[in-house]
């Protein structure tokens, strides 16, 4: 239930983040010299890292949600007291430039009047149960993506093969995340999935090279 309250962008973003963190530890393994103890240490470190960052992301999700809700209430209050010209300026600062250009002054005035008449009772300046469920979803996405990429190390004795399988699983999950983002935005799912898989591999390599 907690995962369903997250939108596709949140789910995909947290999946990507968790995967990159886990793959950083896996990428630091040396297939030629690492033993079972090093592999065990890697798996525990990857899980511990994603537990910590999953908790951090969940807390920051709540902070961002509360900040955004407060900002929206403040905008509504300012629109109610602003002159039409000032109200249009406020809206133009909040909306994407393409939307502002398409709406024009008349469209912005109509939006301003509708928003000024809108009650902010639906936007209480506090967190709700659905926000807590969404934060739990953030935590679990970051943590759960650790397991598919470390599972090959539990099932396969040959380290080099386990690493290749783990990388293949990570690439597939990154492809799925890119596919999800493209479907949500109206882009090309195949192109976005392939691009994100390649980008994830490059980012993992960069993180490992930088000592992350």
DRENDOZA-625215 format. One record per residue (C-alpha): z, y, x; residue number from 0. Coordinates in pm, 1 decimal. Example, Ala and Ser with C-alpha at 12.3 -4.5 7.8 and 13.67 -1.06 7.14 Angstrom:
# DRENDOZA-625215
<w:780.0 | v:-450.0 | u:1230.0 | k:0>
<w:714.0 | v:-106.0 | u:1367.0 | k:1>
//
This chain:
# DRENDOZA-625215
<w:0.0 | v:0.0 | u:0.0 | k:0>
<w:89.8 | v:246.7 | u:274.9 | k:1>
<w:-253.2 | v:220.7 | u:435.8 | k:2>
<w:-436.7 | v:307.0 | u:113.8 | k:3>
<w:-292.2 | v:655.7 | u:90.6 | k:4>
<w:-463.2 | v:749.0 | u:419.3 | k:5>
<w:-814.8 | v:886.0 | u:397.5 | k:6>
<w:-1092.8 | v:714.7 | u:599.8 | k:7>
<w:-1078.7 | v:974.9 | u:876.7 | k:8>
<w:-704.0 | v:925.2 | u:927.3 | k:9>
<w:-738.7 | v:546.5 | u:929.4 | k:10>
<w:-1029.9 | v:546.3 | u:1171.6 | k:11>
<w:-871.2 | v:806.8 | u:1400.4 | k:12>
<w:-543.0 | v:617.3 | u:1427.4 | k:13>
<w:-730.2 | v:290.7 | u:1485.2 | k:14>
<w:-927.5 | v:449.2 | u:1769.2 | k:15>
<w:-614.8 | v:596.1 | u:1924.3 | k:16>
<w:-424.3 | v:267.6 | u:1911.5 | k:17>
<w:-718.8 | v:76.1 | u:2056.5 | k:18>
<w:-761.4 | v:316.7 | u:2346.4 | k:19>
<w:-392.9 | v:293.1 | u:2430.9 | k:20>
<w:-397.0 | v:-88.0 | u:2425.8 | k:21>
<w:-723.1 | v:-112.9 | u:2621.1 | k:22>
<w:-579.9 | v:115.2 | u:2887.9 | k:23>
<w:-322.5 | v:-150.3 | u:2976.5 | k:24>
<w:-575.2 | v:-432.1 | u:2955.2 | k:25>
<w:-821.1 | v:-242.9 | u:3173.6 | k:26>
<w:-557.3 | v:-208.7 | u:3444.4 | k:27>
<w:-538.5 | v:-587.5 | u:3487.3 | k:28>
<w:-710.7 | v:-743.7 | u:3786.1 | k:29>
<w:-877.9 | v:-1064.6 | u:3669.9 | k:30>
<w:-886.6 | v:-1201.4 | u:4023.6 | k:31>
<w:-519.4 | v:-1157.9 | u:4111.2 | k:32>
<w:-317.3 | v:-1119.0 | u:3791.9 | k:33>
<w:-93.5 | v:-1410.5 | u:3690.5 | k:34>
<w:75.1 | v:-1507.3 | u:3366.3 | k:35>
<w:369.9 | v:-1278.0 | u:3436.6 | k:36>
<w:138.6 | v:-977.5 | u:3481.3 | k:37>
<w:-40.8 | v:-1066.6 | u:3157.9 | k:38>
<w:289.5 | v:-1095.8 | u:2971.9 | k:39>
<w:401.3 | v:-760.2 | u:3111.3 | k:40>
<w:71.5 | v:-604.6 | u:3003.0 | k:41>
<w:103.1 | v:-731.3 | u:2646.8 | k:42>
<w:460.9 | v:-608.6 | u:2612.4 | k:43>
<w:369.2 | v:-271.4 | u:2763.6 | k:44>
<w:72.3 | v:-229.6 | u:2528.5 | k:45>
<w:284.3 | v:-314.3 | u:2225.8 | k:46>
<w:570.3 | v:-90.6 | u:2340.4 | k:47>
<w:333.1 | v:198.9 | u:2403.1 | k:48>
<w:174.1 | v:171.7 | u:2059.5 | k:49>
<w:513.4 | v:138.2 | u:1891.3 | k:50>
<w:621.3 | v:463.4 | u:2056.5 | k:51>
<w:298.1 | v:646.6 | u:1986.2 | k:52>
<w:274.5 | v:508.9 | u:1634.8 | k:53>
<w:616.2 | v:656.9 | u:1562.3 | k:54>
<w:516.1 | v:985.4 | u:1724.7 | k:55>
<w:191.8 | v:1004.1 | u:1526.2 | k:56>
<w:377.1 | v:925.1 | u:1203.2 | k:57>
<w:625.0 | v:1207.9 | u:1260.4 | k:58>
<w:345.4 | v:1448.7 | u:1353.4 | k:59>
<w:157.5 | v:1346.6 | u:1038.2 | k:60>
<w:456.6 | v:1457.8 | u:832.7 | k:61>
<w:485.8 | v:1783.0 | u:1029.0 | k:62>
<w:114.2 | v:1855.1 | u:982.0 | k:63>
<w:129.8 | v:1771.8 | u:611.3 | k:64>
<w:427.0 | v:1999.4 | u:551.3 | k:65>
<w:269.4 | v:2279.4 | u:755.2 | k:66>
<w:-59.7 | v:2253.1 | u:566.1 | k:67>
<w:114.8 | v:2252.7 | u:229.1 | k:68>
<w:317.6 | v:2559.8 | u:321.6 | k:69>
<w:3.4 | v:2735.0 | u:446.7 | k:70>
<w:-173.4 | v:2662.9 | u:116.9 | k:71>
<w:117.0 | v:2803.2 | u:-86.3 | k:72>
<w:116.7 | v:3112.4 | u:133.3 | k:73>
<w:-258.8 | v:3157.5 | u:80.9 | k:74>
<w:-221.5 | v:3132.3 | u:-297.9 | k:75>
<w:56.6 | v:3390.3 | u:-293.0 | k:76>
<w:-153.2 | v:3629.6 | u:-83.5 | k:77>
<w:-455.2 | v:3585.1 | u:-312.4 | k:78>
<w:-245.0 | v:3677.0 | u:-616.0 | k:79>
<w:-139.6 | v:4007.1 | u:-462.4 | k:80>
<w:-461.2 | v:4095.3 | u:-276.6 | k:81>
<w:-735.8 | v:4330.5 | u:-390.0 | k:82>
<w:-1071.6 | v:4159.2 | u:-459.6 | k:83>
<w:-1220.6 | v:4264.2 | u:-125.5 | k:84>
<w:-917.5 | v:4148.9 | u:71.2 | k:85>
<w:-911.9 | v:3826.0 | u:-129.4 | k:86>
<w:-1272.2 | v:3752.7 | u:-36.7 | k:87>
<w:-1185.5 | v:3808.6 | u:327.7 | k:88>
<w:-891.2 | v:3570.2 | u:303.9 | k:89>
<w:-1112.3 | v:3301.4 | u:153.3 | k:90>
<w:-1389.3 | v:3358.2 | u:405.1 | k:91>
<w:-1139.7 | v:3298.1 | u:684.9 | k:92>
<w:-1032.8 | v:2966.3 | u:530.5 | k:93>
<w:-1367.3 | v:2821.2 | u:421.0 | k:94>
<w:-1646.3 | v:2683.5 | u:643.2 | k:95>
<w:-1908.5 | v:2950.8 | u:728.7 | k:96>
<w:-2183.0 | v:2754.4 | u:552.2 | k:97>
<w:-1984.3 | v:2747.6 | u:227.4 | k:98>
<w:-1909.9 | v:3121.3 | u:255.0 | k:99>
<w:-2278.1 | v:3201.2 | u:304.6 | k:100>
<w:-2383.5 | v:2981.7 | u:13.2 | k:101>
<w:-2118.5 | v:3119.7 | u:-224.4 | k:102>
<w:-2176.5 | v:3488.9 | u:-152.2 | k:103>
<w:-1946.3 | v:3762.7 | u:-276.4 | k:104>
<w:-1984.7 | v:3659.6 | u:-640.0 | k:105>
<w:-1897.8 | v:3298.1 | u:-567.2 | k:106>
<w:-1601.4 | v:3395.6 | u:-349.7 | k:107>
<w:-1472.2 | v:3622.2 | u:-626.0 | k:108>
<w:-1493.1 | v:3336.7 | u:-876.1 | k:109>
<w:-1306.6 | v:3105.4 | u:-640.9 | k:110>
<w:-1049.1 | v:3375.7 | u:-570.6 | k:111>
<w:-978.9 | v:3427.7 | u:-940.3 | k:112>
<w:-942.8 | v:3054.2 | u:-1004.7 | k:113>
<w:-707.5 | v:3008.6 | u:-710.8 | k:114>
<w:-502.8 | v:3317.3 | u:-795.7 | k:115>
<w:-445.9 | v:3176.5 | u:-1144.5 | k:116>
<w:-355.8 | v:2832.8 | u:-1009.4 | k:117>
<w:7.4 | v:2729.4 | u:-1025.2 | k:118>
<w:154.8 | v:2618.9 | u:-693.6 | k:119>
<w:402.1 | v:2390.5 | u:-868.8 | k:120>
<w:183.8 | v:2094.7 | u:-760.8 | k:121>
<w:239.8 | v:2192.6 | u:-398.5 | k:122>
<w:615.7 | v:2174.0 | u:-346.9 | k:123>
<w:728.7 | v:2293.2 | u:-1.9 | k:124>
<w:872.7 | v:1951.6 | u:77.4 | k:125>
<w:762.0 | v:1601.3 | u:160.5 | k:126>
<w:699.8 | v:1350.3 | u:-116.9 | k:127>
<w:711.5 | v:972.6 | u:-134.3 | k:128>
<w:334.8 | v:949.9 | u:-93.0 | k:129>
<w:363.2 | v:1146.1 | u:233.6 | k:130>
<w:619.4 | v:900.1 | u:366.1 | k:131>
<w:392.5 | v:608.5 | u:271.3 | k:132>
<w:103.9 | v:774.2 | u:450.4 | k:133>
<w:317.3 | v:825.8 | u:761.0 | k:134>
<w:413.2 | v:458.0 | u:747.3 | k:135>
<w:42.6 | v:380.1 | u:725.6 | k:136>
<w:-21.5 | v:583.3 | u:1040.0 | k:137>
<w:250.6 | v:391.5 | u:1224.0 | k:138>
<w:126.5 | v:50.1 | u:1117.1 | k:139>
<w:-239.4 | v:122.6 | u:1196.7 | k:140>
<w:-154.4 | v:224.7 | u:1552.8 | k:141>
<w:71.8 | v:-76.9 | u:1604.3 | k:142>
<w:-135.4 | v:-342.3 | u:1428.2 | k:143>
<w:-457.1 | v:-272.9 | u:1619.9 | k:144>
<w:-272.9 | v:-387.9 | u:1932.7 | k:145>
<w:-264.3 | v:-750.8 | u:1822.4 | k:146>
<w:-637.1 | v:-833.8 | u:1793.0 | k:147>
<w:-705.2 | v:-713.9 | u:2148.6 | k:148>
<w:-411.8 | v:-899.4 | u:2306.8 | k:149>
<w:-461.8 | v:-1219.4 | u:2104.6 | k:150>
<w:-725.9 | v:-1359.8 | u:2346.5 | k:151>
<w:-463.9 | v:-1355.3 | u:2623.1 | k:152>
<w:-240.6 | v:-1577.1 | u:2409.1 | k:153>
<w:-517.0 | v:-1824.9 | u:2324.5 | k:154>
<w:-726.6 | v:-1842.6 | u:2642.8 | k:155>
<w:-593.3 | v:-1954.1 | u:2980.4 | k:156>
<w:-880.1 | v:-1814.0 | u:3187.2 | k:157>
<w:-795.6 | v:-1447.3 | u:3242.4 | k:158>
<w:-1152.8 | v:-1330.4 | u:3305.1 | k:159>
<w:-1271.2 | v:-1488.8 | u:2979.7 | k:160>
<w:-971.6 | v:-1350.3 | u:2789.6 | k:161>
<w:-1052.6 | v:-1000.7 | u:2915.8 | k:162>
<w:-1415.9 | v:-1031.6 | u:2806.8 | k:163>
<w:-1311.9 | v:-1153.0 | u:2463.4 | k:164>
<w:-1057.4 | v:-872.9 | u:2432.6 | k:165>
<w:-1319.9 | v:-614.2 | u:2527.1 | k:166>
<w:-1561.1 | v:-761.6 | u:2271.9 | k:167>
<w:-1295.8 | v:-743.2 | u:1997.6 | k:168>
<w:-1217.4 | v:-381.8 | u:2090.5 | k:169>
<w:-1587.3 | v:-290.7 | u:2086.6 | k:170>
<w:-1623.4 | v:-448.0 | u:1742.6 | k:171>
<w:-1323.1 | v:-257.9 | u:1608.6 | k:172>
<w:-1452.9 | v:68.9 | u:1753.8 | k:173>
<w:-1789.7 | v:-0.3 | u:1594.4 | k:174>
<w:-1615.1 | v:-51.3 | u:1261.0 | k:175>
<w:-1424.2 | v:276.7 | u:1303.3 | k:176>
<w:-1748.3 | v:462.3 | u:1375.5 | k:177>
<w:-1915.4 | v:293.4 | u:1079.2 | k:178>
<w:-1626.9 | v:404.8 | u:854.8 | k:179>
<w:-1646.2 | v:765.7 | u:973.2 | k:180>
<w:-2022.8 | v:776.5 | u:920.4 | k:181>
<w:-1998.7 | v:628.6 | u:572.1 | k:182>
<w:-1735.1 | v:888.2 | u:485.8 | k:183>
<w:-1939.9 | v:1180.5 | u:621.3 | k:184>
<w:-2284.7 | v:1063.8 | u:512.2 | k:185>
<w:-2412.7 | v:991.6 | u:863.6 | k:186>
<w:-2591.3 | v:688.6 | u:1006.2 | k:187>
<w:-2331.6 | v:405.9 | u:1018.9 | k:188>
<w:-2519.4 | v:195.5 | u:1275.5 | k:189>
<w:-2572.7 | v:486.1 | u:1511.9 | k:190>
<w:-2217.1 | v:614.5 | u:1473.3 | k:191>
<w:-2069.0 | v:268.5 | u:1521.9 | k:192>
<w:-2269.6 | v:202.5 | u:1838.6 | k:193>
<w:-2197.7 | v:549.6 | u:1975.4 | k:194>
<w:-1824.4 | v:515.9 | u:1919.2 | k:195>
<w:-1814.8 | v:170.8 | u:2081.2 | k:196>
<w:-1983.5 | v:311.3 | u:2392.4 | k:197>
<w:-1768.8 | v:625.1 | u:2388.6 | k:198>
<w:-1453.1 | v:415.2 | u:2357.4 | k:199>
<w:-1549.4 | v:208.9 | u:2660.7 | k:200>
<w:-1615.5 | v:525.2 | u:2862.0 | k:201>
<w:-1287.6 | v:685.8 | u:2752.8 | k:202>
<w:-1092.8 | v:371.7 | u:2838.9 | k:203>
<w:-1249.2 | v:365.1 | u:3183.2 | k:204>
<w:-1169.3 | v:732.9 | u:3234.6 | k:205>
<w:-807.6 | v:686.9 | u:3121.6 | k:206>
<w:-758.8 | v:393.2 | u:3356.5 | k:207>
<w:-922.4 | v:581.6 | u:3645.3 | k:208>
<w:-694.8 | v:879.4 | u:3586.4 | k:209>
<w:-386.4 | v:656.6 | u:3590.5 | k:210>
<w:-316.8 | v:684.6 | u:3216.8 | k:211>
//
